[in-house]
Amino acid sequence: AQAKLDLLHQYRLEYAQRFQDSAQSGLSPQQWKNFQDFLARLDDAIAQQREIVNQSKKRTAAGQAHWQEQRIRLQA
């Protein structure tokens, strides 16, 4: 999940750079809107993936705590 988030961040940076380069060369209003819309979709995807990563970390921490509790019980 983290690797996918990192990939999305990298792609957004690259796409934003392409947008800047294209904007300097001149863009039609439709091209400008297309770039902006796609960047917004990438931002949404990043936010969703960030939430997935956070949930995964919480589940991992809960699983580790449960495992430690079981280990302590077993040793007792």
C-alpha positions as CSV (number, residue, x, y, z in Angstrom):
1,A,0.0,0.0,0.0
2,Q,2.9,2.4,0.8
3,A,4.6,1.6,-2.4
4,K,1.4,2.5,-4.3
5,L,1.1,5.7,-2.4
6,D,4.7,6.6,-3.2
7,L,4.1,5.8,-6.9
8,L,1.1,8.0,-7.0
9,H,3.0,10.9,-5.4
10,Q,5.8,10.5,-7.9
11,Y,3.4,10.4,-10.9
12,R,1.7,13.5,-9.6
13,L,5.0,15.3,-9.4
14,E,5.9,14.3,-12.9
15,Y,2.4,15.2,-14.3
16,A,2.5,18.6,-12.5
17,Q,5.9,19.2,-14.1
18,R,4.5,18.4,-17.5
19,F,1.6,20.8,-16.8
20,Q,4.1,23.6,-16.0
21,D,6.2,22.9,-19.1
22,S,3.1,22.9,-21.3
23,A,1.7,26.0,-19.6
24,Q,4.9,27.9,-20.5
25,S,4.4,26.9,-24.1
26,G,0.8,27.9,-24.1
27,L,-2.3,25.8,-23.5
28,S,-5.8,26.1,-24.8
29,P,-8.6,26.5,-22.1
30,Q,-9.6,22.9,-22.7
31,Q,-6.1,21.6,-22.3
32,W,-5.7,23.7,-19.1
33,K,-9.0,22.2,-17.8
34,N,-7.9,18.6,-18.7
35,F,-4.6,19.0,-16.8
36,Q,-6.4,20.5,-13.8
37,D,-9.1,17.8,-13.8
38,F,-6.5,15.1,-13.9
39,L,-4.4,16.6,-11.2
40,A,-7.6,16.8,-9.0
41,R,-8.2,13.1,-9.7
42,L,-4.7,12.2,-8.8
43,D,-5.1,14.2,-5.5
44,D,-8.2,12.2,-4.7
45,A,-6.5,8.9,-5.4
46,I,-3.6,10.0,-3.2
47,A,-5.9,10.9,-0.4
48,Q,-7.7,7.5,-0.7
49,Q,-4.4,5.6,-0.8
50,R,-3.1,7.5,2.2
51,E,-6.2,6.4,4.1
52,I,-5.6,2.8,3.1
53,V,-2.0,3.1,4.3
54,N,-3.2,4.5,7.6
55,Q,-5.7,1.7,8.1
56,S,-3.1,-0.9,7.2
57,K,-0.7,0.6,9.8
58,K,-3.5,0.5,12.5
59,R,-4.3,-3.1,11.7
60,T,-0.7,-4.1,11.8
61,A,-0.2,-2.4,15.2
62,A,-3.4,-4.1,16.5
63,G,-2.2,-7.4,15.2
64,Q,1.2,-7.0,16.9
65,A,-0.4,-6.0,20.2
66,H,-2.6,-9.1,20.0
67,W,0.3,-11.3,19.2
68,Q,2.3,-10.0,22.1
69,E,-0.7,-10.5,24.5
70,Q,-1.0,-14.1,23.3
71,R,2.7,-14.6,23.7
72,I,2.6,-13.3,27.3
73,R,-0.3,-15.6,28.1
74,L,1.5,-18.6,26.6
75,Q,4.6,-17.9,28.6
76,A,2.5,-17.6,31.8
